[in-house]
Amino acid sequence: MQGTERLVTALAVALVAAGVAVGSALATPDWGQWGQNQQHEGFVPVVGQGLNSILADVVYDPFSNKENTADGTSVHYQTALLEGNAVYMEFKTGNFSNLTNWETQPWQQKRLDWVNGALATTWTFTSDWKPEPYSKSVQSGPTWEPVFHAVLTNTAIYVPGFAGTIYKLDKATGAVLAHINPFPIADANTFVAGPLSADSAGNIYYNLLRLDPNHPWDQDIQGAWLAKVARDNSVSTASWASLVPGAPAATDLCTWQFATTQLPWPPAPDAVAPRLPCGSQRPVINVAPAVASDGTIYDVSRVHFTRGRTGFLLAINPDLTPKWVAPLQNLFHDGCNVEIPPNGAPGGCRVGATTGVDPAINQAGGFRLLDEGTSSPTVAPDGSIFFGANSRYNYSQGHMVHFSKNGKVLGSYHFGWDLTPGIYRHDLTYSLVIKDNHYGDIGSYCNDATWCPPDRDATNPSYPEQYFVTQLNPKTMTPEWQFQNTNTQSCTRDPATGLVSCTTTNPHGFEWCINAPAIDANGTVYGNAEDGVLYAIGQGGGLKQKLFLDLSVPAAYTPLSIGGDGKIYAQNFGHLVVVGN
């Protein structure tokens, strides 16, 4: 097991010696976790500063160039955690081996403080955390680097560690206050799976996954749990199986998909999709548990195999007993002949296919709960829940589903991939804010250009490639407004002169790279796109401001955050970029 270390920098020592406070044990975080608060609303009651200048630009991932491929920067990152003058951020260090051997890197948590208008490192803590291994399986596991994600409370910062453990650190100095292990013995095959979350009482929640050491994705899991850590460091756990009553057994058969040799799908109007062993239920990697104001915990489960085609939204009582389970299959009827071209046409299903079915399974559509995404539940002010995930048959846009506090489906929208939606509170009600990418250069439901041509505009001109930020009415799940990225130019900044030069490359605009938006008190939505531009979008969908950071194509999906003073914290190609007046 790799050791841990705490490095208190000379700056922190000097500040403390001079009597300058570098942290308050009772301060309330301005942005403490994934999605800002325990409900993951992404909303703050302060007005964001103008996008007038770049106030800081700090490299937290020095390996971005090596991680960049034609398909994107396949890495997920922590949101910047903010409290007063302090910024807590993940940093990667060490050696980068390759895109399939990411565990060679060490991960750090750093505290940065604003000193004389610049961000300076106050302390550095190097964790022994390691991500789940890369997967070569077509059925299970991540091919994008999993997220390392701490959580900030009013008393401490908690950081993921090795073998399912977490570290409780002093916010002012980075000193280890406790090394918390949910189990009597550390097991190297146990992983902290996804971001840590915290409720208003300071309890910490996170998912745990134990994998087969030799065949983590081709053999069934060896265990999974939800952990709850109290402020006194006591730990309670619930086995994942206990949280998903009525789910298929590991040896039961779950729906897979038709073979690519049978394209176009479905092979016949009455074809039945193959079924394979489900594997055990387990957490989806990168999901951050959400906690409602009544203490109900919301999490997401998937079967270990069949590409997560069978899964559930979980409502869990504060004592870690199941409250209800909502299936995430057979939810949508927008497949063949609906949002993809007509049957028999290029990009369409086979002639005679039933209207509305997912062509890969010849059933009503549902989620593929992929380990590459970061989609996590959001709890709305009325206690209802929103969750989005991937659906391949609608150009991989996925869906966003609205659930009642009792688990009933209230509505859906045709985008939800790799997205935790934000909530804009207004007029004693609220609206939902999402990115809304209508992807191009991807087949409608398969990757074979013969049957699913990648030119979406040619095969489906009524539903073309376009890229929006969309605000939804939660009752109808229809747009209240949309802002479209219509920029066609890729720009770069000369590092020596600062001059920006541009060329036309994207006739349909650039996709939004937000996986958790930031919304201020006025309802201004802050989002970054692959054109390297940070946008401030006003209510009604009008552009308020934009600021070019640097070209980030193809980019990682990244979160944003807003400080208590209104500074905007965005991420751009491994850089934390702070923008304000």
C-alpha positions in Angstrom: 0.0 0.0 0.0 1.3 3.4 -1.0 2.1 5.6 2.0 0.4 8.9 2.8 2.0 12.2 3.6 1.0 15.7 4.7 3.1 18.6 3.5 2.4 21.9 5.3 4.0 24.6 3.1 6.0 27.5 4.3 3.1 29.8 3.4 0.8 28.1 5.8 3.4 28.2 8.6 4.0 31.9 7.9 0.3 32.7 7.9 -0.3 31.0 11.2 2.8 32.5 12.8 1.6 35.9 11.7 -1.8 35.3 13.3 -3.6 35.2 10.0 -6.5 32.7 10.0 -6.2 30.1 7.3 -9.5 28.3 8.2 -12.4 28.3 10.5 -13.6 25.1 12.1 -17.2 26.3 12.0 -17.2 28.0 8.6 -20.0 26.8 6.3 -18.6 25.8 2.9 -19.7 28.0 0.0 -19.4 25.0 -2.3 -18.7 21.9 -0.3 -19.3 18.9 -2.5 -20.4 17.5 -5.9 -23.4 19.7 -6.9 -22.7 22.3 -4.2 -24.9 20.8 -1.4 -26.3 17.5 -0.2 -29.2 17.7 -2.7 -26.7 18.5 -5.6 -28.6 21.6 -6.6 -25.6 23.5 -8.1 -27.3 26.7 -6.9 -25.9 29.5 -4.7 -27.7 32.5 -3.2 -25.0 34.9 -4.3 -24.6 36.8 -7.6 -21.8 35.7 -9.8 -19.1 38.1 -10.7 -18.7 39.2 -14.3 -16.6 37.2 -16.8 -14.2 40.2 -17.1 -10.8 38.7 -16.5 -8.9 35.5 -15.6 -7.9 35.9 -11.9 -6.0 32.6 -11.6 -5.0 29.7 -13.8 -3.6 26.7 -12.0 -2.6 23.4 -13.5 -4.0 20.5 -11.5 -3.6 17.7 -14.2 -0.2 17.9 -15.9 -1.0 14.9 -18.0 -3.9 16.4 -20.1 -1.9 16.3 -23.3 -1.1 12.6 -22.8 -4.7 11.8 -21.8 -6.2 13.5 -24.9 -7.4 11.3 -27.7 -9.6 11.7 -30.7 -12.6 10.7 -28.5 -11.8 13.2 -25.8 -10.0 13.6 -22.6 -11.5 10.6 -20.9 -10.9 11.7 -17.3 -13.3 13.0 -14.6 -12.3 15.6 -12.1 -13.3 17.0 -8.7 -15.2 20.2 -8.5 -13.4 23.0 -6.8 -14.5 23.1 -3.1 -14.8 26.6 -1.7 -15.0 28.2 1.7 -14.3 31.8 2.3 -10.8 32.6 1.1 -9.8 28.9 0.7 -10.0 26.7 -2.4 -9.6 22.9 -2.1 -8.8 21.0 -5.3 -7.5 17.7 -6.5 -4.1 17.6 -8.1 -2.5 14.7 -10.0 1.2 14.1 -9.8 3.9 11.4 -10.3 4.1 9.5 -13.5 1.6 8.9 -16.2 2.0 5.5 -17.9 -0.8 5.2 -20.4 -4.6 5.5 -20.8 -5.2 2.0 -19.5 -2.8 2.1 -16.5 -4.0 5.2 -14.6 -3.1 3.8 -11.2 0.5 4.8 -11.6 -0.5 8.4 -10.7 -0.7 9.6 -7.1 -3.6 12.0 -6.3 -3.3 14.9 -4.0 -5.7 17.3 -2.2 -4.4 20.8 -1.9 -5.6 23.8 -0.1 -5.0 27.1 -2.0 -5.6 30.5 -0.5 -6.1 33.9 -2.1 -3.0 35.9 -1.2 -2.4 39.4 -2.7 -4.8 38.6 -5.6 -3.3 35.2 -6.5 -3.9 31.6 -5.5 -1.0 30.2 -3.4 -0.7 26.7 -2.0 -1.3 26.5 1.8 -0.9 22.7 2.2 -0.7 19.5 0.2 -1.9 16.1 1.2 -1.0 13.1 -0.9 -3.5 10.3 -0.7 -2.9 6.6 -1.2 -6.3 6.3 -3.0 -6.3 4.3 -6.3 -9.1 4.2 -8.9 -10.8 1.1 -10.0 -8.8 -0.5 -12.8 -9.3 0.1 -16.5 -11.8 -2.3 -18.1 -11.4 -4.2 -21.4 -14.7 -5.9 -20.9 -17.7 -5.0 -23.2 -20.1 -5.6 -20.3 -18.6 -3.9 -17.2 -16.2 -1.4 -15.8 -14.7 2.0 -16.7 -12.7 3.1 -19.8 -12.6 6.7 -18.5 -10.5 7.5 -15.5 -12.7 7.4 -12.3 -13.0 10.5 -10.2 -11.1 11.3 -7.0 -13.5 13.6 -5.1 -13.2 15.0 -1.5 -16.0 16.6 0.5 -15.8 19.7 2.7 -17.9 20.1 5.9 -18.0 22.8 8.5 -15.5 20.9 10.6 -13.1 19.0 8.3 -12.3 17.9 4.8 -12.6 14.2 4.0 -10.5 12.7 1.2 -10.7 9.2 -0.4 -8.0 6.8 0.5 -6.7 3.3 -0.3 -8.7 0.1 0.2 -12.1 1.8 0.9 -10.7 4.1 3.6 -11.1 7.9 3.9 -9.0 10.5 5.6 -10.4 13.2 7.8 -8.1 16.3 7.5 -7.8 19.5 9.4 -8.9 22.2 7.0 -6.4 24.8 8.2 -3.2 22.6 8.2 -4.0 19.4 6.2 -3.1 17.3 9.3 -4.7 13.9 9.5 -7.3 13.9 12.2 -8.5 10.4 11.5 -7.9 7.5 9.0 -11.3 5.9 8.8 -11.7 2.3 7.7 -15.2 0.8 7.4 -13.8 -2.7 7.8 -11.6 -4.4 10.4 -9.0 -5.3 7.8 -8.0 -3.2 4.8 -8.5 -5.0 1.5 -6.5 -3.8 -1.5 -9.3 -4.8 -3.9 -11.8 -2.5 -2.2 -12.3 0.9 -3.8 -13.9 4.1 -2.8 -16.3 4.4 -5.8 -17.3 7.9 -6.6 -17.4 11.3 -4.8 -17.9 11.6 -1.0 -21.1 13.4 0.0 -22.1 15.1 3.3 -25.4 16.0 4.9 -26.0 19.2 6.9 -25.2 17.3 10.2 -21.7 16.5 8.9 -22.4 12.8 8.2 -20.3 11.5 5.2 -21.8 9.0 2.7 -19.9 7.1 0.0 -20.0 3.9 -2.0 -17.6 1.0 -1.8 -16.8 -1.7 -4.3 -14.7 -4.9 -3.9 -13.5 -6.5 -7.1 -12.0 -9.8 -8.0 -8.2 -9.2 -7.9 -7.4 -11.0 -11.2 -10.6 -10.5 -13.3 -12.3 -7.4 -11.9 -14.7 -7.0 -14.8 -15.1 -10.5 -16.1 -15.8 -12.1 -12.7 -18.6 -11.1 -10.3 -17.8 -8.6 -7.6 -16.8 -9.7 -4.1 -18.9 -7.2 -2.3 -20.3 -3.7 -2.3 -21.5 -1.3 0.4 -22.9 2.1 1.3 -20.9 3.7 4.2 -22.0 6.4 6.6 -19.4 8.1 8.7 -20.6 10.2 11.6 -18.8 13.4 12.9 -17.3 11.3 15.8 -15.7 9.0 13.1 -18.0 6.0 13.9 -18.9 4.1 10.7 -22.0 2.1 9.7 -22.4 0.2 6.5 -25.1 -1.6 4.6 -24.4 -4.3 2.1 -25.4 -3.3 -1.4 -27.6 -6.4 -1.7 -29.6 -5.3 1.3 -30.4 -2.0 -0.4 -31.8 -3.5 -3.6 -34.5 -5.9 -2.4 -36.2 -7.8 -5.2 -33.4 -7.2 -7.7 -32.3 -10.1 -10.0 -29.9 -12.6 -8.4 -26.3 -12.7 -9.7 -27.0 -15.9 -11.6 -30.3 -14.7 -13.1 -30.4 -13.7 -16.7 -30.6 -10.0 -17.7 -31.3 -8.5 -21.1 -28.2 -8.0 -23.2 -28.3 -6.8 -26.9 -28.5 -8.2 -30.4 -25.3 -9.1 -32.2 -23.8 -6.6 -34.6 -23.9 -9.3 -37.3 -27.7 -9.0 -37.1 -27.9 -5.3 -38.1 -30.1 -3.5 -38.8 -31.8 -4.0 -35.4 -34.1 -5.5 -34.3 -33.4 -8.6 -36.4 -37.1 -9.2 -36.7 -40.3 -7.5 -35.4 -40.7 -10.2 -32.8 -37.0 -10.8 -32.1 -36.1 -11.4 -28.5 -32.8 -10.0 -27.3 -30.2 -12.4 -25.8 -30.0 -12.7 -22.0 -26.8 -13.2 -20.0 -26.0 -13.6 -16.3 -26.7 -10.4 -14.5 -24.0 -10.4 -11.9 -24.5 -8.8 -8.6 -26.0 -5.4 -8.0 -23.3 -2.8 -7.3 -22.9 1.0 -7.2 -22.3 2.8 -10.5 -18.8 4.1 -10.4 -18.6 8.0 -10.0 -22.1 8.4 -8.5 -22.3 10.8 -5.5 -25.1 9.9 -3.1 -27.6 12.7 -2.6 -29.4 13.4 0.7 -32.8 15.0 0.9 -33.8 17.4 3.7 -35.6 14.6 5.5 -32.4 12.5 5.6 -33.4 10.1 2.7 -30.3 9.0 0.8 -30.5 8.5 -3.0 -28.1 6.3 -4.9 -27.9 4.3 -8.1 -27.4 0.6 -8.6 -26.6 -1.5 -11.7 -25.9 -5.2 -12.4 -22.2 -5.9 -12.7 -22.6 -7.3 -16.2 -24.7 -6.5 -19.4 -23.4 -3.0 -19.7 -25.6 -1.8 -16.8 -28.9 -2.4 -18.7 -30.6 -3.5 -15.5 -30.4 -1.0 -12.6 -32.3 0.9 -10.0 -32.7 4.3 -8.3 -32.4 3.6 -4.6 -34.1 5.5 -1.8 -32.4 4.7 1.5 -33.5 5.5 5.1 -31.0 7.4 7.4 -30.4 4.1 9.2 -29.3 2.5 5.9 -32.3 0.4 5.4 -34.1 0.4 2.0 -37.0 2.8 1.6 -38.0 2.1 -2.0 -36.4 0.9 -5.3 -37.4 2.3 -8.7 -36.4 0.3 -11.9 -34.5 2.1 -14.6 -35.7 -0.1 -17.5 -38.8 0.1 -19.8 -39.2 3.8 -19.3 -39.1 5.4 -22.8 -41.0 4.9 -26.1 -38.9 7.2 -28.4 -36.8 4.7 -30.3 -37.6 3.3 -33.8 -39.6 5.6 -36.0 -39.6 8.4 -33.4 -36.3 10.2 -32.7 -34.2 8.2 -35.1 -34.9 8.0 -38.9 -37.8 6.0 -40.2 -37.6 2.2 -40.4 -35.7 1.1 -43.5 -34.0 4.5 -44.0 -30.3 5.1 -43.3 -29.9 5.3 -39.5 -33.4 3.8 -39.0 -34.4 0.4 -37.6 -35.2 -2.6 -39.7 -38.4 -2.5 -41.7 -41.3 -3.6 -39.6 -39.8 -2.8 -36.2 -42.3 -1.7 -33.6 -42.4 2.1 -33.2 -40.7 3.4 -30.1 -38.6 0.4 -29.1 -34.9 0.5 -28.4 -33.6 -1.4 -31.5 -30.8 -3.1 -29.5 -33.2 -5.0 -27.3 -36.6 -4.7 -29.1 -38.2 -3.4 -25.9 -39.1 0.0 -24.4 -36.0 2.0 -23.8 -34.2 2.3 -20.5 -30.8 3.4 -19.1 -27.4 1.9 -19.7 -25.7 2.7 -16.4 -22.2 3.2 -17.7 -19.2 3.5 -15.4 -17.8 6.2 -17.6 -20.4 8.8 -16.5 -20.7 11.0 -13.4 -24.5 11.3 -13.4 -25.8 11.5 -9.8 -29.2 12.1 -8.4 -30.5 15.6 -7.7 -33.1 16.2 -5.1 -35.5 19.1 -5.9 -36.9 21.6 -3.3 -40.2 19.7 -3.4 -38.5 16.4 -2.5 -38.7 14.9 -6.0 -35.7 13.4 -7.7 -34.0 13.9 -11.1 -31.6 11.4 -12.5 -30.1 11.1 -16.0 -28.0 8.5 -17.7 -27.0 7.0 -21.1 -29.4 5.6 -23.7 -27.5 4.6 -26.9 -30.4 4.5 -29.3 -31.0 8.3 -29.3 -27.5 9.3 -30.5 -26.2 8.6 -27.0 -27.9 11.6 -25.6 -29.5 9.5 -22.9 -32.5 10.7 -20.8 -33.3 12.7 -17.7 -36.1 11.3 -15.6 -38.2 13.0 -12.9 -39.2 10.7 -10.0 -41.6 11.5 -7.2 -40.4 11.2 -3.6 -42.2 7.8 -3.7 -40.3 6.6 -6.8 -43.0 7.1 -9.4 -42.0 8.3 -12.8 -43.4 11.8 -13.4 -41.7 12.6 -16.8 -38.6 12.5 -18.8 -36.5 14.5 -21.3 -34.2 13.3 -24.1 -30.8 14.2 -22.7 -29.1 13.0 -19.5 -25.7 11.5 -20.4 -22.9 12.3 -17.9 -24.9 15.0 -16.2 -26.0 16.0 -12.7 -28.7 18.6 -13.3 -28.8 21.9 -11.5 -31.8 23.6 -9.8 -32.7 27.3 -10.1 -34.9 28.3 -7.2 -37.2 31.2 -8.0 -40.7 32.5 -7.3 -41.5 29.9 -4.7 -40.8 27.2 -7.3 -37.8 26.0 -9.3 -36.6 25.0 -12.8 -34.1 22.3 -13.9 -30.9 23.3 -15.8 -29.1 20.8 -18.0 -26.6 20.6 -20.9 -28.5 19.3 -24.0 -26.1 18.0 -26.6 -27.5 16.6 -29.8 -24.3 14.9 -30.8 -23.0 14.7 -34.4 -20.5 12.2 -35.8 -22.2 9.3 -34.1 -24.7 6.8 -35.5 -28.3 6.9 -34.3 -28.1 3.6 -32.4 -25.0 1.6 -33.6 -21.4 2.2 -34.5 -21.6 0.6 -38.0 -21.6 3.4 -40.6 -23.3 1.1 -43.1 -26.5 1.0 -41.0 -26.0 4.0 -38.7 -24.3 6.8 -40.8 -22.5 9.3 -38.6 -23.8 12.3 -40.6 -26.9 13.0 -38.4 -27.9 16.1 -40.4 -28.1 14.1 -43.7 -30.1 11.2 -42.2 -32.3 13.1 -39.7 -32.5 16.8 -40.8 -35.6 17.4 -38.6 -33.5 16.5 -35.5 -30.0 17.8 -36.5 -26.7 18.2 -34.6 -27.1 21.1 -32.2 -25.7 22.0 -28.7 -27.8 23.7 -26.1 -28.0 24.7 -22.4 -31.6 24.1 -21.6 -33.8 25.1 -18.7 -36.7 22.7 -18.1 -40.1 23.1 -16.5 -40.0 20.2 -13.9 -43.8 19.5 -14.2 -43.9 19.1 -18.0 -40.1 18.4 -18.6 -40.3 20.8 -21.6 -37.9 23.7 -22.3 -38.6 27.0 -20.7 -35.7 28.4 -22.7 -32.6 27.2 -24.6 -29.2 28.8 -25.4 -27.5 27.3 -28.4 -23.8 27.3 -29.0 -23.5 28.6 -32.5 -19.7 29.4 -32.4 -18.0 27.8 -35.4 -14.4 28.8 -34.7 -11.6 27.0 -33.0 -9.3 29.6 -31.4 -5.9 29.4 -29.7 -4.0 31.9 -27.7 -0.3 32.5 -28.3 1.4 31.9 -25.0 4.1 34.5 -25.8 2.0 37.4 -27.1 -1.5 36.5 -25.7 -2.9 37.1 -29.2 -5.9 34.8 -30.2 -6.2 33.3 -33.7 -9.2 31.4 -35.0 -10.2 29.1 -37.8 -13.6 27.8 -38.8 -13.9 24.1 -37.8 -17.3 23.4 -36.3 -20.2 24.4 -38.6 -22.8 23.0 -36.1 -21.2 24.6 -32.9 -19.4 23.0 -30.0 -20.7 20.6 -27.4 -21.1 21.6 -23.8 -18.6 20.0 -21.5 -20.6 20.5 -18.3 -21.3 17.6 -16.0 -22.6 19.7 -13.1 -23.6 23.3 -13.8 -23.3 26.3 -11.5 -26.3 28.7 -11.1 -26.2 32.0 -9.2 -28.9 33.9 -7.3 -30.2 35.7 -10.4 -30.5 32.4 -12.3 -27.4 33.1 -14.4 -26.1 29.7 -15.6 -22.4 29.3 -16.0 -21.1 26.7 -18.4 -18.0 25.8 -20.4 -18.0 24.3 -23.9 -15.4 22.5 -26.1 -14.6 25.8 -27.8 -12.7 26.8 -24.6 -15.2 29.5 -23.9 -16.8 30.1 -20.5 -20.4 31.4 -20.9 -22.8 33.3 -18.6 -26.4 32.7 -19.7 -29.2 34.8 -18.3 -32.7 33.8 -17.6 -34.7 33.6 -20.8 -31.7 32.1 -22.6 -29.8 35.3 -23.5 -26.1 35.5 -23.5 -24.9 37.8 -20.8 -21.1 37.4 -21.2 -18.5 35.1 -22.5 -14.7 34.8 -22.0 -12.3 32.7 -24.0 -10.0 30.6 -21.8 -8.2 28.3 -24.2 -9.2 25.7 -26.8 -10.2 22.4 -25.1 -11.2 20.1 -28.0 -11.7 17.3 -27.3 -12.5 18.1 -23.7 -13.3 16.3 -20.5 -16.7 16.8 -18.9 -16.1 19.0 -15.9 -18.1 20.7 -13.1 -18.2 24.4 -12.2 -18.5 26.1 -8.8 -19.2 29.7 -7.5 -17.5 31.2 -4.5 -19.1 33.1 -1.7 -17.7 36.3 -3.2 -19.1 35.4 -6.7 -15.9 34.3 -8.3 -16.5 31.6 -11.0 -14.3 28.4 -10.9 -14.2 26.6 -14.2 -12.0 23.8 -15.5 -10.3 23.8 -18.9 -7.9 21.0 -20.1 -6.5 20.2 -16.7 -6.4 23.9 -15.6 -8.5 25.4 -12.7 -9.4 28.8 -14.1 -10.9 31.4 -11.8 -12.8 34.2 -13.5 -14.3 37.4 -12.0 -14.3 41.2 -12.0 
